[in-house]
Amino acid sequence: MSSPEKGIRSLFLLVAFGMVLIGALQIGLEFARHRLKGTELDLPGCILWGALAVLGLLLTVTSGSLTRKLLGEDDDELPPTDGEEER
């Protein structure tokens, strides 16, 4: 893994973990407000913050392939195996 690839993937992971953290904290704080003050849950807000956390998890999983695509390296270009000739 080259240095630019490591840097870009680290940036993707940092953003992704931030999305997960913020989404989870907002849902937790909403639930705490609901329990402490006895108010209703803001269900649309919880759904939106949950979607942010899920998108962060998705970005975490796909960060490697997104980095390779951003740098122009295709996943389809695999090196030939021992039994195959290059074309």
N, CA and C atoms as an extended XYZ file, in Angstrom:
261
Properties=species:S:1:pos:R:3:atomname:S:1:resname:S:1:resid:I:1 pbc="F F F"
N         0.857       -1.173        0.000 N   MET     1
C         0.000        0.000        0.000 CA  MET     1
C         0.900        1.233        0.000 C   MET     1
N         0.693        2.103       -0.977 N   SER     2
C         1.527        3.289       -1.107 CA  SER     2
C         1.122        4.352       -0.093 C   SER     2
N         1.976        5.336        0.052 N   SER     3
C         1.732        6.393        1.031 CA  SER     3
C         0.475        7.212        0.736 C   SER     3
N         0.241        7.645       -0.525 N   PRO     4
C        -1.004        8.377       -0.779 CA  PRO     4
C        -2.241        7.517       -0.522 C   PRO     4
N        -2.136        6.223       -0.832 N   GLU     5
C        -3.270        5.333       -0.605 CA  GLU     5
C        -3.558        5.206        0.895 C   GLU     5
N        -2.518        5.126        1.704 N   LYS     6
C        -2.702        5.060        3.155 CA  LYS     6
C        -3.340        6.345        3.686 C   LYS     6
N        -2.886        7.479        3.177 N   GLY     7
C        -3.411        8.755        3.641 CA  GLY     7
C        -4.875        8.943        3.295 C   GLY     7
N        -5.232        8.596        2.053 N   ILE     8
C        -6.621        8.756        1.631 CA  ILE     8
C        -7.520        7.786        2.383 C   ILE     8
N        -7.059        6.545        2.547 N   ARG     9
C        -7.874        5.563        3.279 CA  ARG     9
C        -8.020        5.994        4.739 C   ARG     9
N        -6.973        6.545        5.331 N   SER    10
C        -7.064        7.023        6.713 CA  SER    10
C        -8.080        8.159        6.829 C   SER    10
N        -8.101        9.031        5.832 N   LEU    11
C        -9.077       10.117        5.836 CA  LEU    11
C       -10.501        9.576        5.727 C   LEU    11
N       -10.708        8.605        4.832 N   PHE    12
C       -12.026        7.970        4.725 CA  PHE    12
C       -12.437        7.348        6.057 C   PHE    12
N       -11.510        6.638        6.703 N   LEU    13
C       -11.830        5.984        7.967 CA  LEU    13
C       -12.108        6.985        9.077 C   LEU    13
N       -11.367        8.085        9.092 N   LEU    14
C       -11.594        9.117       10.103 CA  LEU    14
C       -12.984        9.725        9.955 C   LEU    14
N       -13.373       10.030        8.727 N   VAL    15
C       -14.711       10.576        8.471 CA  VAL    15
C       -15.776        9.550        8.828 C   VAL    15
N       -15.546        8.294        8.461 N   ALA    16
C       -16.525        7.241        8.727 CA  ALA    16
C       -16.719        7.027       10.229 C   ALA    16
N       -15.632        6.960       10.982 N   PHE    17
C       -15.755        6.767       12.420 CA  PHE    17
C       -16.416        7.974       13.080 C   PHE    17
N       -16.153        9.158       12.553 N   GLY    18
C       -16.836       10.353       13.065 CA  GLY    18
C       -18.333       10.291       12.823 C   GLY    18
N       -18.726        9.814       11.636 N   MET    19
C       -20.152        9.681       11.333 CA  MET    19
C       -20.820        8.689       12.280 C   MET    19
N       -20.163        7.559       12.512 N   VAL    20
C       -20.725        6.548       13.415 CA  VAL    20
C       -20.815        7.110       14.838 C   VAL    20
N       -19.768        7.771       15.286 N   LEU    21
C       -19.738        8.314       16.639 CA  LEU    21
C       -20.812        9.369       16.840 C   LEU    21
N       -20.930       10.293       15.918 N   ILE    22
C       -21.924       11.357       16.054 CA  ILE    22
C       -23.334       10.790       16.004 C   ILE    22
N       -23.588        9.871       15.076 N   GLY    23
C       -24.912        9.262       14.985 CA  GLY    23
C       -25.288        8.516       16.251 C   GLY    23
N       -24.355        7.710       16.762 N   ALA    24
C       -24.631        6.936       17.969 CA  ALA    24
C       -24.813        7.847       19.189 C   ALA    24
N       -23.999        8.885       19.305 N   LEU    25
C       -24.139        9.813       20.432 CA  LEU    25
C       -25.475       10.557       20.389 C   LEU    25
N       -25.879       10.987       19.217 N   GLN    26
C       -27.154       11.700       19.107 CA  GLN    26
C       -28.331       10.799       19.478 C   GLN    26
N       -28.290        9.554       19.037 N   ILE    27
C       -29.366        8.624       19.406 CA  ILE    27
C       -29.342        8.376       20.912 C   ILE    27
N       -28.163        8.187       21.469 N   GLY    28
C       -28.043        7.989       22.917 CA  GLY    28
C       -28.529        9.192       23.716 C   GLY    28
N       -28.173       10.380       23.268 N   LEU    29
C       -28.628       11.583       23.963 CA  LEU    29
C       -30.134       11.773       23.844 C   LEU    29
N       -30.695       11.435       22.701 N   GLU    30
C       -32.147       11.521       22.524 CA  GLU    30
C       -32.857       10.541       23.450 C   GLU    30
N       -32.320        9.344       23.568 N   PHE    31
C       -32.915        8.353       24.460 CA  PHE    31
C       -32.796        8.801       25.914 C   PHE    31
N       -31.650        9.379       26.295 N   ALA    32
C       -31.467        9.877       27.667 CA  ALA    32
C       -32.441       11.015       27.960 C   ALA    32
N       -32.644       11.905       26.988 N   ARG    33
C       -33.603       12.994       27.179 CA  ARG    33
C       -35.010       12.434       27.359 C   ARG    33
N       -35.319       11.426       26.596 N   HIS    34
C       -36.633       10.776       26.694 CA  HIS    34
C       -36.824       10.161       28.081 C   HIS    34
N       -35.805        9.480       28.596 N   ARG    35
C       -35.919        8.808       29.896 CA  ARG    35
C       -35.916        9.793       31.057 C   ARG    35
N       -35.104       10.840       30.967 N   LEU    36
C       -34.975       11.767       32.091 CA  LEU    36
C       -36.110       12.781       32.171 C   LEU    36
N       -36.531       13.310       31.030 N   LYS    37
C       -37.566       14.337       31.025 CA  LYS    37
C       -38.955       13.772       30.761 C   LYS    37
N       -39.026       12.539       30.352 N   GLY    38
C       -40.317       11.930       30.075 CA  GLY    38
C       -40.978       12.435       28.810 C   GLY    38
N       -40.211       12.996       27.905 N   THR    39
C       -40.764       13.490       26.644 CA  THR    39
C       -40.820       12.354       25.626 C   THR    39
N       -41.491       12.609       24.519 N   GLU    40
C       -41.561       11.611       23.464 CA  GLU    40
C       -40.244       11.559       22.700 C   GLU    40
N       -39.967       10.364       22.167 N   LEU    41
C       -38.781       10.227       21.321 CA  LEU    41
C       -39.020       10.941       19.998 C   LEU    41
N       -37.991       11.604       19.518 N   ASP    42
C       -38.033       12.223       18.193 CA  ASP    42
C       -37.672       11.138       17.187 C   ASP    42
N       -38.665       10.362       16.779 N   LEU    43
C       -38.417        9.208       15.923 CA  LEU    43
C       -37.788        9.582       14.571 C   LEU    43
N       -38.269       10.621       13.872 N   PRO    44
C       -37.593       10.976       12.610 CA  PRO    44
C       -36.129       11.364       12.817 C   PRO    44
N       -35.854       12.051       13.896 N   GLY    45
C       -34.470       12.417       14.194 CA  GLY    45
C       -33.612       11.196       14.477 C   GLY    45
N       -34.168       10.246       15.237 N   CYS    46
C       -33.426        9.012       15.528 CA  CYS    46
C       -33.158        8.227       14.254 C   CYS    46
N       -34.131        8.198       13.359 N   ILE    47
C       -33.945        7.487       12.095 CA  ILE    47
C       -32.849        8.152       11.264 C   ILE    47
N       -32.842        9.485       11.221 N   LEU    48
C       -31.810       10.196       10.449 CA  LEU    48
C       -30.422        9.984       11.047 C   LEU    48
N       -30.307       10.069       12.370 N   TRP    49
C       -29.002        9.863       12.996 CA  TRP    49
C       -28.561        8.411       12.845 C   TRP    49
N       -29.511        7.484       12.880 N   GLY    50
C       -29.180        6.087       12.645 CA  GLY    50
C       -28.693        5.858       11.227 C   GLY    50
N       -29.326        6.539       10.277 N   ALA    51
C       -28.892        6.428        8.878 CA  ALA    51
C       -27.474        6.969        8.719 C   ALA    51
N       -27.143        8.044        9.432 N   LEU    52
C       -25.784        8.581        9.389 CA  LEU    52
C       -24.786        7.559        9.920 C   LEU    52
N       -25.136        6.893       11.011 N   ALA    53
C       -24.244        5.876       11.576 CA  ALA    53
C       -24.082        4.697       10.616 C   ALA    53
N       -25.159        4.282        9.976 N   VAL    54
C       -25.087        3.173        9.023 CA  VAL    54
C       -24.242        3.566        7.807 C   VAL    54
N       -24.393        4.790        7.329 N   LEU    55
C       -23.559        5.254        6.212 CA  LEU    55
C       -22.081        5.286        6.612 C   LEU    55
N       -21.816        5.647        7.853 N   GLY    56
C       -20.439        5.615        8.343 CA  GLY    56
C       -19.877        4.205        8.361 C   GLY    56
N       -20.688        3.236        8.788 N   LEU    57
C       -20.247        1.843        8.763 CA  LEU    57
C       -20.010        1.374        7.337 C   LEU    57
N       -20.886        1.776        6.430 N   LEU    58
C       -20.729        1.411        5.026 CA  LEU    58
C       -19.449        2.013        4.448 C   LEU    58
N       -19.159        3.248        4.799 N   LEU    59
C       -17.927        3.886        4.339 CA  LEU    59
C       -16.707        3.196        4.928 C   LEU    59
N       -16.797        2.735        6.160 N   THR    60
C       -15.693        2.001        6.774 CA  THR    60
C       -15.393        0.720        6.003 C   THR    60
N       -16.448        0.001        5.648 N   VAL    61
C       -16.274       -1.268        4.946 CA  VAL    61
C       -15.733       -1.061        3.533 C   VAL    61
N       -16.182       -0.023        2.854 N   THR    62
C       -15.810        0.179        1.456 CA  THR    62
C       -14.649        1.149        1.260 C   THR    62
N       -13.994        1.564        2.317 N   SER    63
C       -12.944        2.580        2.186 CA  SER    63
C       -11.780        2.106        1.316 C   SER    63
N       -11.426        0.840        1.399 N   GLY    64
C       -10.315        0.332        0.593 CA  GLY    64
C       -10.600        0.385       -0.894 C   GLY    64
N       -11.777       -0.087       -1.285 N   SER    65
C       -12.103       -0.078       -2.720 CA  SER    65
C       -12.343        1.343       -3.216 C   SER    65
N       -12.920        2.203       -2.385 N   LEU    66
C       -13.106        3.606       -2.786 CA  LEU    66
C       -11.762        4.292       -3.003 C   LEU    66
N       -10.802        3.982       -2.162 N   THR    67
C        -9.464        4.564       -2.306 CA  THR    67
C        -8.819        4.115       -3.610 C   THR    67
N        -8.913        2.815       -3.907 N   ARG    68
C        -8.323        2.316       -5.149 CA  ARG    68
C        -9.001        2.934       -6.366 C   ARG    68
N       -10.317        3.097       -6.324 N   LYS    69
C       -11.022        3.710       -7.452 CA  LYS    69
C       -10.651        5.178       -7.598 C   LYS    69
N       -10.477        5.867       -6.472 N   LEU    70
C       -10.112        7.273       -6.514 CA  LEU    70
C        -8.720        7.458       -7.121 C   LEU    70
N        -7.822        6.524       -6.835 N   LEU    71
C        -6.463        6.615       -7.361 CA  LEU    71
C        -6.338        6.015       -8.756 C   LEU    71
N        -7.422        5.454       -9.284 N   GLY    72
C        -7.401        4.934      -10.645 CA  GLY    72
C        -6.963        3.497      -10.765 C   GLY    72
N        -6.868        2.788       -9.677 N   GLU    73
C        -6.497        1.378       -9.722 CA  GLU    73
C        -7.788        0.567       -9.675 C   GLU    73
N        -8.024       -0.242      -10.727 N   ASP    74
C        -9.248       -1.031      -10.795 CA  ASP    74
C        -9.085       -2.335      -10.048 C   ASP    74
N       -10.200       -2.790       -9.436 N   ASP    75
C       -10.193       -4.089       -8.775 CA  ASP    75
C       -10.195       -5.220       -9.793 C   ASP    75
N       -10.667       -4.943      -11.013 N   ASP    76
C       -10.787       -5.982      -12.026 CA  ASP    76
C        -9.443       -6.378      -12.626 C   ASP    76
N        -8.457       -5.526      -12.498 N   GLU    77
C        -7.153       -5.797      -13.085 CA  GLU    77
C        -6.309       -6.633      -12.128 C   GLU    77
N        -6.572       -7.939      -12.101 N   LEU    78
C        -5.823       -8.834      -11.245 CA  LEU    78
C        -4.610       -9.356      -12.009 C   LEU    78
N        -3.513       -9.592      -11.326 N   PRO    79
C        -2.351      -10.149      -12.019 CA  PRO    79
C        -2.657      -11.576      -12.452 C   PRO    79
N        -2.038      -12.027      -13.554 N   PRO    80
C        -2.325      -13.381      -14.021 CA  PRO    80
C        -1.791      -14.421      -13.044 C   PRO    80
N        -2.489      -15.535      -12.957 N   THR    81
C        -2.027      -16.617      -12.096 CA  THR    81
C        -0.949      -17.407      -12.820 C   THR    81
N        -0.373      -18.395      -12.181 N   ASP    82
C         0.742      -19.148      -12.762 CA  ASP    82
C         0.338      -19.905      -14.020 C   ASP    82
N        -0.896      -20.377      -14.099 N   GLY    83
C        -1.327      -21.175      -15.221 CA  GLY    83
C        -1.798      -20.353      -16.418 C   GLY    83
N        -1.934      -19.046      -16.280 N   GLU    84
C        -2.450      -18.208      -17.360 CA  GLU    84
C        -1.342      -17.360      -17.953 C   GLU    84
N        -1.496      -17.052      -19.227 N   GLU    85
C        -0.543      -16.171      -19.898 CA  GLU    85
C        -1.115      -14.763      -19.934 C   GLU    85
N        -0.224      -13.775      -19.964 N   GLU    86
C        -0.688      -12.389      -20.101 CA  GLU    86
C        -1.148      -12.163      -21.523 C   GLU    86
N        -2.173      -11.341      -21.690 N   ARG    87
C        -2.697      -11.066      -23.027 CA  ARG    87
C        -2.412       -9.646      -23.408 C   ARG    87
